[in-house]
Amino acid sequence: MTTPFPFTAGQTLTAAQLNAITTLPINDQTASYTLVVGDVGKRVIMNVATANTVTVNNSIFAAGDTIFIANKGAGTSTITAGAGVT
C-alpha cells in the first residue's frame, strides 16, 4: 500500500491535508506495540499510562508507506528499531 499523503520534509500542511489525516482509521494501543503491515495508512495511538515502546521491525514496510504515531497517554512513547533494522 502506498501512502495517501505524499508529504515532503519541511512541508507545511494545508487544512485539507490535516483534516484528511484525522479521518484515518485508528489502531488504539494500551501497551508497548510492534508495528505490523496492517498499520500502513492508519493512526497508531499510544494510550499508555507508563513508558512504552513502539517497535519497527525489519522488512515489514515498503518505501513510501506511512503510519502516523501519536502519544495520548501519560507515558512517554519511544519509537525503536527492531532486530535487523539498519
RANORHU-V871787 format. One record per residue. SS is DSSP state (A for helix, B for strand, O for the rest). OMEGA is omega in degrees with one decimal (NA if undefined). Layout:
((SS;OMEGA) (SS;OMEGA))
//
This chain:
((O;176.5) (O;-177.7) (O;175.2) (O;-176.4) (O;-178.1) (O;-179.4) (O;175.6) (O;-179.9) (O;177.5) (O;-178.5) (O;173.6) (O;-178.6) (O;173.5) (O;177.0) (A;179.9) (A;179.1) (A;179.1) (A;177.7) (A;179.0) (A;178.9) (A;-176.9) (A;177.9) (O;177.9) (O;176.1) (O;-177.8) (B;170.3) (B;-175.3) (B;-178.2) (B;-179.3) (O;176.8) (O;176.0) (O;-169.8) (B;173.0) (B;-178.5) (O;176.7) (O;-177.1) (A;178.0) (A;178.3) (A;-179.4) (O;179.8) (O;179.8) (O;171.0) (B;174.7) (B;-177.2) (B;-179.9) (B;-178.6) (O;-172.4) (O;-177.5) (O;-177.6) (O;178.0) (O;-176.4) (B;-176.0) (B;169.4) (B;-175.9) (B;175.6) (B;-179.0) (O;-178.1) (O;171.4) (O;178.1) (O;-172.4) (O;177.7) (O;175.8) (O;179.1) (O;176.1) (O;-178.1) (O;173.1) (O;177.1) (B;-179.0) (B;179.7) (B;177.0) (B;-179.6) (O;-176.2) (O;-179.3) (O;-178.0) (O;176.4) (O;177.1) (B;178.6) (B;176.2) (B;-175.5) (B;177.8) (B;176.3) (O;-179.9) (O;176.6) (O;179.2) (O;179.2) (O;NA))
//
